[in-house]
Amino acid sequence: MASGCQNASLLGNNNNTTGSIAQPAAAKSEADRRREADTWGARYRADPGDAATALAYAQALRAGGQRTQAASVLEQASLQHPRDTALLGAYGRALADVGKFEQALDVLNRAHSPDQPDWRVLSAQGAVLDQLGRHQEAQRYYASALKIRPDDPSVLSNLGLSYALAKDLKNAEVTLRRAAAFAGADPRVRQNLALVVGLQGRFAEAENIARADLPSEEAAANVAYLRQMLAQQDDLRSLTRPNGPGPARGT
C-alpha cells in the first residue's frame, strides 16, 4: 500500500492498509517492534508536543499493527502542528489504515499544495480512492505522482492494483511487470502480478511467478491462496475485504 505508499498486495494478511501476502525480507521481529514502540512511547510521553517524536512513535505503532493508537497519536500531533505536511501525510495514511477513507482524503488534501505537490501523498490519495471504488480518479492521482517520480515501483504497484480492481487486467499486468522489473522490488509486487496473470487464465505462468521469490512453504501457501482467488475471478471486489486476505494497498 515503500516510500510514501507501501507496496500493495492483492494477497495476504492485513499488514498495510489492507494487507499483504509476502513480508519484506528484512522485516523486524515482533520483539524488535515491541522494543521500538516502547522506546518511542517513552520519548513521546516525555514530550508529546514534539512532532518528530510523534511521527516516529506512530510509525512504530503502525509497524506493530496498532493502527488505531497510531492514528490517535497523529491526530493529537496534527492538532498541535496543523501546518506540518509530514504529520498530515502520516495522519491521512493512518486514517486510511483504520478504514476512515473520507476523513483520510480530507487530511491528505491538506498535506500538500498544487504548487508543491508531494508524490507520496498523491499515491496515498490514489490508494484511498481505490478503497472507495473510485478507480479512474485514483489512476489520475497515480499518473500525477509518476510525473514527479517517474517509474517509482511503489506507485506503479499501486497503479497496477488499481487497474486490477477496475478489471483492466491487461494494463494491470503491464504495469505490475514494470514495477517488478526493478532490482530489489518487493516480493509482494510479483505476488500481485501472479494473481493478475492467473486471472487471465495463464495459471502455470502465474504459479511460477508466485513461487519465484519465496521459501517453499510460503510459496505453497501463496499458490493455494492464488487458486482460491482465481476461483473468485468473477468478483474482483471480493478482494477488497478490510481484514484478512485481501488487497494490501499501501498508504
RODO-910007 format. One record per residue (C-alpha): residue number from 1; x, y, z. Coordinates in steps of 0.02 Angstrom, whole numbers. Layout:
 seq   east  north     up
 NUM      X      Y      Z
...
//
This chain:
 seq   east  north     up
   1      0      0      0
   2    385     77     10
   3    407    262     18
   4    250    361     47
   5    138    219     -2
   6    192     46     50
   7    192    -78    -92
   8     22   -155   -107
   9    -30   -334   -125
  10   -189   -415   -184
  11   -142   -562    -74
  12   -113   -598    108
  13   -129   -538    286
  14   -176   -364    340
  15     -9   -279    369
  16    -28   -118    272
  17   -187    -26    231
  18   -275   -186    182
  19   -145   -322    190
  20     -4   -412    101
  21     43   -592     72
  22    233   -581     72
  23    332   -496    208
  24    487   -395    163
  25    644   -499    183
  26    716   -380    313
  27    558   -371    418
  28    591   -341    602
  29    546   -472    731
  30    397   -448    844
  31    514   -421    992
  32    609   -287    896
  33    448   -198    852
  34    390   -201   1032
  35    555   -131   1094
  36    550      7    964
  37    371     53   1010
  38    415     54   1196
  39    567    165   1165
  40    473    292   1061
  41    324    282   1177
  42    431    336   1323
  43    502    481   1223
  44    328    531   1166
  45    259    532   1343
  46    406    639   1398
  47    374    766   1259
  48    207    738   1170
  49    221    905   1081
  50    373    856    979
  51    318    821    800
  52    466    710    753
  53    442    602    906
  54    256    585    873
  55    292    532    694
  56    419    401    747
  57    306    333    885
  58    158    321    767
  59    266    231    639
  60    321    106    771
  61    141     78    825
  62     86     55    645
  63    225    -70    612
  64    165   -170    762
  65    -14   -173    699
  66    -78    -45    825
  67   -161     61    692
  68   -294    143    799
  69   -165    201    926
  70    -54    267    785
  71   -199    368    715
  72   -236    438    887
  73    -55    494    914
  74    -51    577    743
  75   -219    661    771
  76   -155    745    928
  77      8    793    845
  78    -80    867    693
  79   -190    973    806
  80    -33   1048    882
  81     56   1065    715
  82    -85   1097    588
  83     35   1155    451
  84    160   1013    466
  85    136    923    300
  86    236    770    352
  87    121    746    501
  88    -34    773    395
  89     26    647    267
  90     60    517    401
  91   -106    554    486
  92   -200    534    323
  93   -119    365    292
  94   -157    312    471
  95   -340    358    448
  96   -344    250    291
  97   -268    108    393
  98   -420    108    507
  99   -547    125    366
 100   -588    310    384
 101   -566    342    200
 102   -666    502    176
 103   -579    583    326
 104   -413    520    259
 105   -444    606     93
 106   -482    770    180
 107   -322    762    282
 108   -215    709    133
 109   -284    854     31
 110   -207    969    162
 111    -41    877    163
 112     23    964      6
 113    -23   1104   -112
 114    -41   1118   -302
 115    117   1222   -312
 116    214   1099   -203
 117    142    927   -239
 118    208    777   -144
 119    214    617   -247
 120    199    510    -91
 121     39    598    -40
 122    -30    587   -218
 123     -1    400   -216
 124    -84    386    -45
 125   -233    484   -109
 126   -247    364   -255
 127   -242    216   -136
 128   -383    287    -32
 129   -489    322   -186
 130   -463    142   -241
 131   -529     85    -72
 132   -684    189   -107
 133   -706    107   -277
 134   -661    266   -371
 135   -530    185   -481
 136   -523    309   -625
 137   -495    452   -504
 138   -363    350   -415
 139   -271    319   -577
 140   -261    506   -612
 141   -176    531   -443
 142    -50    394   -481
 143    -17    475   -651
 144     19    640   -563
 145    135    552   -441
 146    229    470   -585
 147    256    638   -668
 148    354    689   -514
 149    433    520   -480
 150    442    428   -647
 151    439    238   -637
 152    434    232   -448
 153    397     48   -412
 154    282     82   -264
 155    172    199   -368
 156    175     79   -515
 157    123    -61   -398
 158    -24     39   -333
 159    -73     87   -511
 160    -66    -95   -563
 161   -180   -143   -420
 162   -299     -4   -469
 163   -312    -73   -645
 164   -340   -247   -574
 165   -481   -188   -461
 166   -558    -99   -611
 167   -546   -267   -704
 168   -424   -195   -832
 169   -310   -347   -818
 170   -205   -309   -973
 171   -148   -140   -908
 172   -131   -214   -733
 173    -10   -345   -797
 174     94   -222   -899
 175    107   -101   -752
 176    149   -234   -622
 177    282   -306   -737
 178    361   -133   -744
 179    358   -122   -554
 180    428   -299   -532
 181    571   -267   -654
 182    661   -150   -534
 183    807   -225   -439
 184    757   -261   -260
 185    571   -246   -297
 186    462   -301   -152
 187    412   -485   -174
 188    231   -432   -149
 189    233   -347   -318
 190    267   -513   -404
 191    134   -598   -300
 192     10   -468   -365
 193     74   -499   -540
 194     47   -686   -516
 195   -134   -657   -471
 196   -165   -543   -620
 197    -85   -668   -739
 198   -188   -808   -663
 199   -348   -708   -681
 200   -313   -707   -867
 201   -311   -897   -871
 202   -123   -924   -876
 203   -113  -1021   -715
 204     51  -1115   -746
 205    140   -950   -778
 206     56   -873   -627
 207    113  -1016   -516
 208    293   -998   -575
 209    289   -812   -535
 210    212   -845   -364
 211    349   -969   -319
 212    496   -863   -381
 213    540   -761   -226
 214    486   -862    -78
 215    537  -1012     28
 216    446  -1171    -21
 217    319  -1166    121
 218    271   -985     90
 219    264  -1016    -97
 220    148  -1165    -72
 221     34  -1059     38
 222     33   -921    -91
 223     -8  -1040   -232
 224   -151  -1112   -129
 225   -215   -938    -97
 226   -191   -895   -280
 227   -301  -1043   -328
 228   -433   -983   -205
 229   -431   -807   -277
 230   -440   -871   -455
 231   -596   -967   -407
 232   -672   -797   -366
 233   -617   -711   -526
 234   -796   -663   -571
 235   -799   -546   -422
 236   -638   -447   -403
 237   -721   -339   -272
 238   -715   -487   -154
 239   -530   -443   -143
 240   -564   -279    -51
 241   -603   -352    119
 242   -530   -240    255
 243   -467   -384    361
 244   -382   -549    325
 245   -336   -597    146
 246   -367   -454     28
 247   -280   -317    -70
 248   -149   -227     26
 249   -141    -52    -30
 250     -3     40     37
 251    -30    212    101
//
